[in-house]
Structures are given as structure tokens and as C-alpha cells.
């Protein structure tokens, strides 16, 4: 009683005579032409002692035929049936031989690690690298103070332009809108008490002490931190950093310090600029929605914002600048030598910078509170 | 036995190297006399580049010692190491020119860092170095604006900036057409002629090996070490190692005019 299975163009029919199952393969076997006959279906639960495979009617065939034959062969191996493929074309048998070898020898390479080991090692690794990097930056800064004429001022000025002047449009937009949003939010509460005018105090204080530096920090983390990481990562991948090392030129002096100093100088300036734009945004809303004249807004704001608030904002700005620069340069210098490595470096530079900025901001809040600033 | 008066350019003794605890090469020892063009050859993945990185100090060998001009480089302190760094130049595989600097600035930077020359003198020497590698007229181009072959030549000019006694070249002919790669080989010969420089070339380009190498060492992946050492033609004819013959055989036919 022949059992025949055919799908698309591939055909396998099996006839049982005594203990011998004869499988006739025919038609075109293609791996892309839908389902192929499965051995289990062809076998249909029979238990032959010997399987003879013939391929006289085979047309075009590819790996799908090999998969079927491999199934057959494995089944025979497990059940102990005799597998007879002598009548198959020699090419098929040769390929099948290769498949058996590759199947037997391919042990999957296990890269998985214990979760706790992985987390622990990653933490130690970050700690080690950060320690070395910060140490080198300090040494570089000492060298800079000793021999300022060796410092790459031209690079530093160029970076200042890139991370400072070129960031003005985005910083303007973001901080103006933050001022607008704060004004609307503040007005909801203050209006209930008839204290519309105190919107000026709210915006002035929160921009100067917090939002100006914070928003600039976040914008620069995304804009400049990522750029630093990508640039330095690419330089590592291109062996440019190796070339510096073998010429005895410190990568920190040459690449990191100009960028760090540029950011530390430009960030407070940008933060102050952001303060101004935020206050302007609040003023625009107050004037148009709350009908507060700009002069009244300005005078009210001056009653609460004083120099110590501006100092707080400036200190924060410089700190956030250093954080963005350090995170970007560290991630870039440590990047893996590949396109994916550069991408990961840029991502983690931004994430690290924003995370550290928020943490630093919280620490400053406590410190300034204690100092009464 | 008396010590030789002039120590060899490079002395490598028992260097074992690899990555993350996996040994790639074991117990490598060889000596390169001054003025020799010395090739490190072998199939892909045999550790040629790993050996190079360990020789030039980008990685530290797991064991063993590297000496340049008789002075130990591997365990040198910071000042000695900085001094030794000036004795050799490196041409990296892709040139590794600093992308933010022009060719002129690339070649000038090592001199600015390590010499007391005036800006005028540096400018003169930079033009000379770039002219030697045939890049006159491209001094103010950025690396991204020139071809791969030109980048390598500019890289060589930079490697020669401090007139080093030793120059390492990492796969100088990789990715170059036969004519350009031949020109680079001629440049290597010319450097040796002019300055008596020792050149260590990592390569598997058979035309270069038979064209300019005085001596080669062949590395093997399975052996994790040196399987042959000597002048390439002698190895091609005299070696009984099938791996050496297989590697050099095709080259011998190619190199014959």
C-alpha cells in the first residue's frame, strides 16, 4: 500500500513490502516553494527495518531535499533501521555526508554569562576605566598648567564654536519654550489666589537656579556628548588614537582636554543665555495671557532673583558641561573598534551624561541648601 | 663571547601574546639586524597584527621581552618608553591619519611634539617628507579628500617624520591595486637606501614578499608560533613544510616575470 505525499512540485511516495520501505522521490524540490514532504507524514507510523531511498524521478532539487533525507537518516539512526541510499545521485549523497558532519561537529558557542557575574564585571569595568580616565585628565590638566603653550588652543576654540555658538538656536528654542510652559503652569495655581504677578518670581527663580542649566545640560548631552563619543569612537576604530599613542602623544591632552575645556567654558555662558530666554518666554505669556506689563514683570522678578541665584546656576552649568564632556570622551575613547561599537558609545554617552547631570543637580540642591545659597 | 658593539634593531625574546587570556602566539623569538627589510607573513588570523600590536606597545605581551636598539621596551619606565617611542614609526593599515588635520599638519604634529625645531624648519621638513612620498600639491588636503593609496603614503610620511631607525608597516598593500602597491614597495626600498632604516612589514602580499623582503618569518595559527624563518626565495625552494610551500608556491610563480 503506497503512501504518497506531494506538496507543490516535490513528491515522496513510500511503499512497504515486508520489512522494507521503498521511498520514491520525484518532482522539483525547492526550499522557497512552500512546504516540502515531511518524513513523519511519509512514514505514516509504519515501522520498517530497512529504508531504501530512490531518486529516479527527481527534477530540480536544493537544500529542501537534503533536509528530508537528513530526517530520514536520523530516524533510521534512532530506530536502528538500515538506511539504504545507494540509488540516490552521488551529488546528493556527498552533500548529505557534509550535512551529517556539520551537524555532528557544530557545538553552539555559548556566550551567555551568569546574570550576577555579568553585572558585577560590567560595574568593575566601568569603575576601572573611569578611575584611569579621570586620573589621566587630572594629569593632563597639570601638564596644561605647566606648559600652556603646548595646549591645542586652536582645537579648543573650534570646539567652543561647535558646542557653544552653534548650539544657540536649539538652546534658544528649548529655553524659551520652558519659560512659556512654566508660565502657563504657574498661572493655573497663582490665578486662584489673585497672585498672577508672582508668575514672574516663579519663572525667574526656577530658570536661573534650575531649568536654565539643566535644560542646556540635557540639550548638550544629546548634541555635543554624542558627537564627542562618535568622533573619538571613530578615531579609535580608524587606529587614529593608536597612532597618537605610538607617537607618544597623549590622547587626553590632544583630544579630550580641548573638548572638556571648551564645554566647561561654554556651558555656563549657554546656561545664562538660556536663563534670559526662559524669562523672556515667561514674559511673553504673562503679557499676552495674564495681561501683566513687561516692566511690572521685570521689577517683580528682580525682587527675588539675586546674584547668588545666578552664581548657583553658573556653577551648575560648568559642572554639567564637565559631566557631558567627560562622559562623551570616556565612552568614545573606550569604544569598540566597530560601527556598532561607535553607535553604542554615542548612546551610552548621552545616557550617562543625563543620568549624572540629574544626580549632580540633586547633590547641589542639598549642598546649596546647607550653605544657604 | 663578547657582546656585539652595535645591538640589533629589534630583539624579541619569548613573547607570548593574545587577548583576554586566550593565547594567540606562544614564545616568539627573533632578531632583526639594522637596515633589514623584515616581513612577518602568514595566513589570515594567524596573529600577525596581534604580534605587531605587542611589538609597538599598544598591547603588553603576556610574557617575554621586546628590545629596540638594545634597550628594553616592554618593561621600560614612562620616560624611557617615551624616548623609545621616538625610535620607531608606524604605518597603520588604513593610514590612520588624524582626520581633523590636513596632511601637512599630520606630518608636522610629531615634530611639534618631540623636537625643538622652529615652525619654519618644521614646515620645510614636512614639505620634504610629503615630497618623498610623492604627495607634493596635496599638503593642504584633508585625509577624507584623498584616495586610499595616498592615505597610506601620507601615513608613511608621518611615520618617517621623526627620522626613526625602525618603521613598522601593517599590511601596506591591503586594498591597493598592484601598481600602487608596487610603488609603495619601491618607496620602502628607497627609505632603506636613504636612511638605513630597519623596516618590519606585516603582509601576506606575495609580490611584496618576493619583491623586497630580505628575510621573513612565517606564523601559523595552529602552531601558535613561527613555522619558518629565512629569505623568502630560500624558503620557497628549500622548505619541506607543506604549509610554507603552499603559502609561497603561488607567489613564486606570480613573482617570476
Interface residues (C-beta under 8 A of the other chain):
Chain A: X155 X234 X235 X238 X239 X240 X242 X243 X244 X245 X246 X247 X248 X249
Chain B: X56 X57 X58 X81 X82 X85 X86 X88 X90 X92 X93 X94 X96 X97 X98 X99 X100 X109 X110 X113 X114 X158 X162
